[in-house]
Structures are given as structure tokens and as C-alpha cells.
């Protein structure tokens, strides 16, 4: 994503909503660390996930300061909305020394400061140094503040997500057309990547999962050079990204006729997925979907094999994950809103039998129910 991917008014509206949330939290300076959130506010789409970057986002409108690794400065100036772009990384420079100097120069240490502490992207040593620099000026660590603003997608964002979903469908079709006895897992992966990149996908935000044979019980197995053989049960998951907006897809396949047990496990996961989707609607809790999926799997006697989330919010994403902090799981009670896009993916993975199933759908929350974005069948695909 860059500042050219949306109308300027869209970015201004995002910034206004974030400032309103800051005001409600009693914060007048937010140190934005997550690349996804930086991208969301100022359009910078560079390689921000390897080193520390900071957007100094003020409660009042005005020129914004953005600190980037020196290698990303040119891109930030050309494609971002921050007026004051600084760089760090010229040896022997410590990024935290640069941050402290900016804080002092701008008088930011006299403000009520909120610090994002995302799941990724902030090293514990840097976090400790932040605490030492900010001292009493640090009033909150509102790591979900921007997340809660951006969960509802605009029409322009949804258009990008639909495009990513179309890419996912095309990639899955490429996989179906490629899978054959003697083909390597990497052969299939190569065709998927070729297809989605030809259609304009960015590099995906999370690695592809392709497990088959005895490894189908491994939820996150990467494509390998192992050869496909007749009788292999397999699950395949990947997620194209268009202007950093991701759409994931997961399907279950079998090379040759599946056994009755394979069909049974697939059917449980399929019914759990269908039940979760049926509960999606604006104004209801995401726990409803989770409970519906969990009941199907539990009633089938497979609850101990439900080794993954039921689902989560998806949207703009950076490596290493598609997952937003809003998940559909026990104890996470989040009211669904029209315009959110959630994944649904209740799984069954049985180590003892070396069998696993996971279907993944992206579902748009509407006032009347859930709209599945993919047009690709979620039936068991027999090749």
C-alpha cells in the first residue's frame, strides 16, 4: 500500500477516527510501531517488519514525523504521507538514541504518550529502553487502539480484499490443475505463486501451508520436495495480498479415492465451518461462531483434535502473519460489525491417525449475515 492506493480523504478519515480514539483514551501522542498500522495511517508500504520503525502520531492535525530504517527512507518520502521523514542506521547509531533525540527536539516528552506494544515488531530490549525514555509521560500501552478502528473496512478496502480473494481462487485452481502423482509439493507451490503473482499479488504475509500423506496432521507444514502419491490426503492454505490486503483460502484434497475415515473427518470439519459461517451477522458476538463450530466438533468426539483458532479478523497484513488481534476463540468476546472480514477455519488434526482437515473461508460481515468471498468449492476435492 502507498499513499496513491487510496484517495487522500480516505487516509484523512482514518487519521480522524484514530485521533478520536486517542482522545477517548486520554492520549495526545501515539507511538505507532506496527507496520500494518503505520501503513494504514500514512500509506508507507516498505519492508518495515525487520527493524524498528516509529510513527509519531499526534492528537492534533499537523505535520507527522516518521522514523524509518535508512534503507526505507526514500520509499517513505516518495510513497508516504509523513512530512518529516527521518532515517536511522548509520553505524554506530542506536535507534533508541535517535528516538530519544526526536522526542526531546519535538517536546514530545511533555505529552501524555501511548506506546503500541504489538505481538511482533518490538524487541523486548527496545521496549525496556522506551520505558526508560518515556518515564511518567507514558500513560498507556493501547496496542489495540488502531486495530479497533480499522476492523471495519471501507468500500475501497473491500474492493482490494475481493481482488485478493479472486487471486486466491485462481491460485487454488492452479494447484488442482498441477497436483498429480509424482509431483513435488514445491511444484504445486510454484504454480500457485506464479499464478497469484501474475495477477498482481504482493508477497504473501504468511508462508504457504501444504501438508499431505502422513503429514496432513501437521497444520503448518511448508511445501517440500516430497513427491505426491496415490491415496494422499492433503490440506492446502495460502493467502495472496493485494496492496497488503490479504485473503486466505484453505481446501482439503485427496489424490485418488479417500478412505471412509478421511471422509468422516472432512465432514466434521466441513459441518463445523458451515455452522460457524451461519452464525456470522452484524451485532452478534464472534463467540457465537466459535461455539457453533466447537459444538459440531465436540459432538463428533473430536474436540481434543481441534488444534487451531476458529477464526480471526483479516485485512491489511505484514509478515509474519495474516492474523489480527481480534480472534474468534473462547474468552474473546468481540461484537461483529458490518464491514468486518473474518476467517472461518475450525480444524481437526489427529496425530495418532496422521490425518488432518482444515477449510478456510473469508467471510464479510453484513447486516443480514455472512458473505463468503471465495467462489471456489469447499467440497472435498478428489483428484
N, C-alpha and C positions, 0 to 999 in steps of 0.2 A: 504494500500500500504506500502511496505517496500523496502529497497534497493535491495532485492532479487527478486522483481517482474519485474524488467526490467534489461537489460544489462547495465553495468556501462556507456558505451558510450552514452546511451540514456540520462542518468542524466547529463553527461558532456555536451551534445549538448544543453540541456535545460538551463544549467547554462551559457553556452556561449551566447545564444540568450538573456538571461536576462541581462547579462553584456553589451552586445551591446546596448540594450535599455537604460540601465543606463547611458552609455557614451553619448548617444544622448540627454539625459535629463540633463547632467551636474552633475551627482550624482556619488560619489565614495564609498558610503556606503548606503545600503538599509536596513532599519529595517523592516523585514518581519513579519507581525502579523497574517495574515490569515492562519488558519490551512491547508486550501486547497493548498495555495502557498508554505508553508513550506514543506508539503507532496510532492508537485510537484518537489521541488528542491533537497531535501535530503532524501526523502523516509520515513520519520517518519510518522507512522500511528496511533499514540496513541490518547488518549482522550484529545485533545488539545483545545476543544471548550468550556470548562467550566471555565478555568482560563487563564491568560495571558501567552503566550509563545512568544519568540522573536528569530528569526534567524538573526544574524549579517552578512549580505551578502555583501562581499567586491567586488569592481570593479576588483581588481587583483585576479588571481587564488592563492590559498593557503589554509591552514587550516581554517575551518569555526568554529565559535563559535555559540552554540545553548543553549539558556536558557529555561529550562523546569521546570514545577512544579516537586517537588522532587519525587512524586509518578510516574512520567513518565520517569525518568532518565534512569532506567535500560533498558526500551524498546528502548529509543533513542540511547543508546550506542550499543545495540545488533542489531538494525534493521535500523539505520540511517547512513548517510554519514558524519555528522559533526564530526570533530576530537576532538573538545573541547566542551564537554557537561557539562553544569553547572546545578545545581538544586537550587530551591528556595522554601520556605515554612516552614522552621523550625522556629517555633514560637520563638520570636515575630517578624519575618522577614517581611519587606515590599518589594514586588517585585520591586518597583521603586528604592529603595535604592540599590538593587542588580544590576539593570540595570545601574545605575549611576556609581557604582564601576567598572563594566566591561568596560564601556565607558572610564573611566579615566585610568584604567590599560592598555587598548589596544591603548590609544592615539586616540580614535575614535572622540573625540570632536574637533579635528583639521581638520576633513574631511568635505566635502560637503555631507550632510546627507539627505536622503529621508525617510520619515516615511509613511508606509501604515496606512491608516485610513479606515479600512473595515466597511461595513454596520453592521456587528456583530463583536464580539470578543474583542473590545477595549472599556473599560468603560470610560465615559467622565472624571471622576476624574483622571484616569491614563493618558488620553490624555493631560489634563492640566499639569500634572507633567512632561510628555515628553517635552512639550513646555518649561517648566521652566529649565529642564536639558540641552536641546539641544541649546537653545537660538539662536544665529546667525548661528550656524552650520547647523540648519535646513533650507534647501533651497527649498524643495518641499515636497508635500504630494501626491506622484504618486500612488494612490490606485489602478489604473487600469493597471499599467505597466506590471506586471506579467500576469494578465488576458489577455492582448492583445497578449502576447507571446503564451499562452497556449490554445487559442481558436482553433487553428488548431491542430488536433490530428495526432499522428504518427500511422503507421500501427499496432504497438503493442498496443497502446491505443485503437484504433478502434476494435481490436480483443476482448479486455475486455468489451467494450461497446456492442458489438454484443452478447457476452455471457450474459451480464446483460439483454439485450432485450429478449433473449431466455427464461431467468428466468421469465421475466415479462409475456410473453405469457403463460408459464406454470402456473403461479400464476392466471392469468385470467381464464384459463381453469378450474383450481381448484375451482374458485368462481362459474363459470357456473354450475359445477357439484354439488355444495353444496347448491346453492340458492333454496329454496322451502318454501312454506307456513308454518309458524310456526317456521322456523329457525330464530335465532337471528343474528343481524348484526355482533356480536362478533364471532359467529360460522363461518361465512364466512371469517372474517378476520383471524381467527385461521388457517383455511385451507390454505389460501394464504401464511401466514407466514411460516407454516410448509413446504409448497412446495418450496418456494424460498430459505429457509434456508437449506433444504435438498440438494438443488442444489449448495450450496456454497455461497449464498448471505451474505454480511456483513449486519449489522443492517442498515436499510434504513436511508437516510439523512433527510427525512421529513416524518411526520406522514401520514398514510393512510387516504384517504377521502372516505367515503361510506355513501351516503345520499339516503333515499328512502321515499316513501309516501309523506306526506306534507312537508318533509324536503328536497326534491330534489331541492328546490330553494336555498339551502344553499351550496355554493361552497366548503366549507372546513369542513363539518360535519364529525366527527370522528365515527368509528364503535361503536355502542351501543348495549345494551341488548334488544332493542326493537325488536319485532317479525315481520318478513315479512308477508305480507298478499296479497291475490289475488288483482290484479289491481295496485300494487305498481310500480311506475316509479322510476328508480334509476340510479345514476351515481356513478362509482367506479374508483378511481385513487390511484395508488401506484407506488413505484419505487425501485426495487432491486438495490443492489450496489455490484459490483464485484471488489475487491481490490480498493474500494472507487470510482470506475467509475459507474455512475448511468445511468439507462434507465427508463424512466417513461412511463406509459401506462394509458389511461383513456377510458372507454367504457360506453355506455348507454344501460340499460337493462330494461325489463318490465316483471313482473310476471303476466302472463295472457295477454289477448289482450289489446294493448294500445288504448287509445281513439284517435279520429281524431286530436284533438289538440296536444296530445303528439307526434303524427306522424309529424304534421306540424312543431312543434318547433325543433324536432330532425332533420328534413330535412333541415331546415335553417342552423343549426349548422354544419351538415354534408357538405352541399354545401360550407359553409364558410371555413371549414377545407380543402376540396378538392381544393378550389380556392387558398388558401394560399400555399399549397404544390406545386401547378402548377407553382408558381412564383419563387420557390427556384432554384437558379443556381449560380455558382461561378461568381463573377464580378458584380452582381446586388445588389441593396440595400435591406436590410431586410424590409425597409418600403414598398416595392412592395407587399410582402406577407401580411403585415398588412393592406395595403389599399385594397387589393383584398378581404380579409375576411370581413373587415369593410363594404365594399360596399354591399356584399351579405346580411349582417345582417341589414344594413340601408334600403336597397331596400325592405326588408320584413317588414319594420316598427317596427323593434325590437332593434334599436340602443341604446335606453335607458336601455336595459337589458343586454348589453354587459359589464359585470362587472369584466373582468379579462384581463390579457395580451393576445395578440395574440400568443406570443411565446418568447423563450429565448434560449441562448446557454446552453447546458448541457454537463457535463463531470465529472471529479472528484469532489466530493462534501462531505461536512461535515454538520452535523446538525447545524442550524435548517432548511436548505433549499437546494433544488436542483438548485435554480436559480443563474446563473452567472450574472454579472453586465451588460452584453450585452443582451438587450431585443428588441423585435420587437414591437414597440409601437410608437405612434405619437411623433415626435421630437427626436427620437433616430435613427439617420441615420448611419447604420453600413454596410459596404460592405461585403457581404458574400464571404467566401473563401473556396476553395475545402479543405475538411478535417474537416470543422466545423460540429458539430452536433447540430441541433436546435430542440426545441419542437414546435409543432403547436397545438394550443388549444383554438381557438376563441369560447367563450361560449355564452349561452343565459340563464339567470336566472330571472324568473318572480315571484316576491314576491306575487303579487296580486292573481296569479293563483296557487301558491305553486308548480310550475313546473320549472325544470332546466335541461339543457343539456350541457355536455362538453365532447368532444372527445379529446384525447391526443395521438399524434404520435411523435416519434423521427425520424428526417429526416437528413440523411447525405448529405451534400452539395458536389456536384461533378461538373465537368466542363460542363456536359451536362444536369444537372437537379438535382432533389432531389430523394434520395433513402430512402424509408421508411424502417426502421429497423425491425419493428414488422411484423410478418406473421399472426397475429390474426385479424379476420374480424373487420372492424369498422361499419358494419351494425348494426341497432337496433336489439339487441338480445332479442327475445321473448321466455320466458320460461314457 
